[in-house]
Amino acid sequence: MNMSQDKISMPSSMAGLTRYFDDYKSKIELKPEHVIVLIIVVIIIEVILNWQGAVWFGLQ
C-alpha cells in the first residue's frame, strides 16, 4: 500500500489552528510603542526614587 494514499487531508483553514483574537476584543488597546514608552518611564521613576526618594520622603 502506498503511503501517499493513507494521508488524510484536512481543509487548511481548520487544521488545528485556533484564532483567539476573534473571540475577545479588549476595550483598552495599546500600541507596542506606547508600552515601551510606559516601561521606560517606570524605569526612570524607579531610578530617580532609588537615588533621591529617601531624601524627598524624609527617610534619612
Secondary structure in CASP SS format (residue, H / E / C, confidence):
PFRMAT SS
TARGET T0000
AUTHOR 0000-0000-0000
METHOD secondary structure of the structure
MODEL  1
M C 1.00
N C 1.00
M H 1.00
S H 1.00
Q H 1.00
D H 1.00
K C 1.00
I C 1.00
S C 1.00
M C 1.00
P C 1.00
S H 1.00
S H 1.00
M H 1.00
A C 1.00
G C 1.00
L C 1.00
T C 1.00
R C 1.00
Y C 1.00
F C 1.00
D C 1.00
D C 1.00
Y C 1.00
K C 1.00
S C 1.00
K C 1.00
I C 1.00
E C 1.00
L C 1.00
K C 1.00
P H 1.00
E H 1.00
H H 1.00
V H 1.00
I H 1.00
V H 1.00
L H 1.00
I H 1.00
I H 1.00
V H 1.00
V H 1.00
I H 1.00
I H 1.00
I H 1.00
E H 1.00
V H 1.00
I H 1.00
L H 1.00
N H 1.00
W H 1.00
Q H 1.00
G H 1.00
A H 1.00
V H 1.00
W H 1.00
F C 1.00
G C 1.00
L C 1.00
Q C 1.00
END
